[in-house]
Amino acid sequence: MPSAVRLLPAVALMALLVACQDPTPEPVTPPTPTQSPTRATPVPVSEGIAEEYQALAETLTEIMGVAPDAIGPAAAEGMLQVRWGTNFAYLPEGGSHVVFGDMIDLRTGEQITEASRKAMRLAALARVEDSIEFLPKSPRHVVTVFTDIDCGYCRKMHSELADYLAEDIGIRYVFYPRSGPGTESFRKAEAVWCSSDRKKALTEAKQGAAMKGDSSCANPVLADYQLGQELGLRGTPMIVLPDGEIINGYVPAASLAAQLATADQAEG
């Protein structure tokens, strides 16, 4: 077994130690078949699936109880890839069995499914129109960070903002108050957005200052929160790199810069 694969559980455990966990995480397991394929009220099939896959989409929707988000050819010849959120499944074209999991090219070691996840994340982040950005004069990289004002590791990361900027790393913040809508953390995020100086307000909020200003203006906090759930966020900060890879948890600036440099070299 490749050493990188053996290290994955340890890396995942380390990430949990430097992130504020979502107190009410969504289930991470793939959709499971319903007790009966016959449903009194059919679940609608997602729009945008090619006509040639509509029959398969309808079958999967009836069996799984959840409409797939996407269906298309997989990297392996003769196979199809189906996506529900961040969960992927594969089946032969015209086949009658489906398998959930990640596909890896044994010849090259390429993580094919993860590449699809990266593309999905970038497409989702492209929908974000409003964010709070802290940028160096000439950013070499800009990362997107899902942040919670009341998360200790988010506060630690922000307190070291100068270190990231010194590494020519820009920080693009989107909100993910882990406690959810209708809570004090959520209201604080809205108040930050509604302030006249969002950067200053965010910094002060992360330093523990009370956010007593208006929180009723039009703001992106709910949309950001829903986006985090769509991407399968489990804790904050969640850092999305320019290629769509995610880092779950706080990473010091020097380590993040090294990882970004390695990614640049890999891309050639």
Protein Blocks (a to p, Z undefined) as FASTA:
>chain_A
ZZklmmmmmmmmmmmmmcccdfbbcdfbdcdddfbfbdfbacdddehiafklmmmmmmmm
mmnopacfbdcddfbghiacddehjaccdddehiabdcedddddfknopafklmmmmmmm
mmmmmmpmbdcddddfbdfbdcdddddfklmklmmmmmmmmmmmmnopacddddddfkbg
hiaklmmmmmmmmpmblmlmmmmmmnopacfbcfkbccfklmmmmmmmmnopabdcdddd
fkopacedjddfklmmmmmmmmmmmnZZ
